[in-house]
């Protein structure tokens, strides 16, 4: 489905997920549908609070994105139009695999919305 939507992955700079996505970039990164945005972490290694956008979902790990595909689609589709970028919080991760990102990319394209996946810390 053609769409101008983009998924932005915010993650701790130099962390496990940053390394994983640079070493094994998913096809969404190569196509430009997924943009990786390393962010300077707080002293405890976690990202600070979300500065912009509306948090529509929070999960403990990225595996929940693939497991709860319908919920991901629903929260993105049902978000108010004036909400700005939608944010999905992932509390901790070691990696972010193609199948986990594909769920968000597909939901963002269907809803024609930009979505930020914010990985708060390494697992």
C-alpha positions in Angstrom: 0.0 0.0 0.0 1.6 3.3 -1.1 1.8 5.9 1.5 3.8 8.9 2.6 3.9 7.6 6.2 7.1 6.9 7.9 8.1 5.0 11.0 10.8 6.6 13.1 12.7 4.3 15.6 14.2 6.3 18.4 16.7 4.3 20.5 19.6 4.8 22.9 22.7 5.8 20.8 25.3 3.1 20.9 23.0 0.6 22.6 22.1 -3.0 21.6 19.3 -2.1 19.3 21.3 0.7 17.6 24.1 -1.9 16.9 21.6 -4.5 15.8 19.8 -2.2 13.3 23.2 -1.0 11.8 24.5 -4.6 11.5 21.2 -6.2 10.3 19.1 -3.4 8.8 15.6 -4.5 8.0 14.2 -3.9 4.5 12.1 -1.0 5.9 15.3 0.9 6.7 16.7 0.3 3.2 13.5 1.5 1.6 13.3 4.6 3.7 10.0 3.6 5.3 11.8 3.2 8.6 14.2 5.9 9.9 16.5 5.1 12.7 17.1 8.0 15.1 19.8 7.3 17.8 19.2 9.6 20.8 21.5 10.4 23.7 20.4 8.4 26.7 20.1 9.7 30.2 22.9 8.7 32.7 21.0 5.6 33.6 21.0 4.4 30.0 17.3 5.0 29.4 15.8 7.6 27.1 14.0 10.5 28.7 10.3 11.2 28.4 8.7 11.7 25.0 8.9 15.3 24.0 6.4 15.4 21.1 3.6 13.3 19.8 0.9 11.2 21.5 1.7 7.9 23.2 -0.9 5.4 21.9 0.6 2.2 23.1 3.3 0.9 25.5 4.8 -2.6 25.4 7.4 -4.3 27.5 9.3 -5.7 24.5 9.2 -5.6 20.7 7.9 -9.1 20.6 4.5 -7.7 21.7 4.3 -5.8 18.4 4.2 -9.0 16.4 2.1 -10.9 18.9 -0.6 -8.1 19.2 -0.8 -7.1 15.6 -4.5 -6.2 15.7 -4.0 -4.0 18.7 -1.2 -2.1 17.0 -3.4 -1.6 13.9 -6.3 -0.5 16.1 -4.5 2.1 18.2 -2.9 3.7 15.1 -6.1 3.7 13.1 -8.3 5.0 16.0 -5.9 7.8 17.1 -7.4 11.3 16.7 -6.4 13.0 13.5 -5.0 16.1 15.3 -2.7 14.0 17.5 0.5 14.7 15.6 3.0 11.8 15.4 1.8 8.7 17.2 4.3 7.1 19.7 4.6 3.4 20.6 6.8 3.0 23.7 9.0 -0.2 23.9 10.3 -0.4 27.4 13.4 -2.6 26.6 14.9 -4.5 23.7 18.0 -6.2 22.5 17.0 -6.2 18.8 14.1 -5.0 16.7 13.4 -7.6 14.0 11.8 -7.2 10.6 8.5 -8.9 11.6 8.1 -6.6 14.6 8.8 -3.4 12.5 6.6 -4.7 9.6 3.5 -4.6 11.8 4.0 -0.9 12.6 5.0 0.0 9.1 1.9 -1.7 7.7 -0.4 0.0 10.3 1.2 3.4 9.7 0.7 3.0 5.9 -2.9 1.9 6.2 -3.8 4.9 8.5 -1.5 7.3 6.6 0.1 8.3 9.8 3.7 8.8 11.0 4.6 6.6 14.0 7.5 6.8 16.4 8.7 3.5 18.0 10.6 4.7 21.0 12.9 2.0 22.5 13.5 3.3 26.0 16.4 1.0 27.0 18.5 -2.0 26.3 17.1 -5.3 27.6 
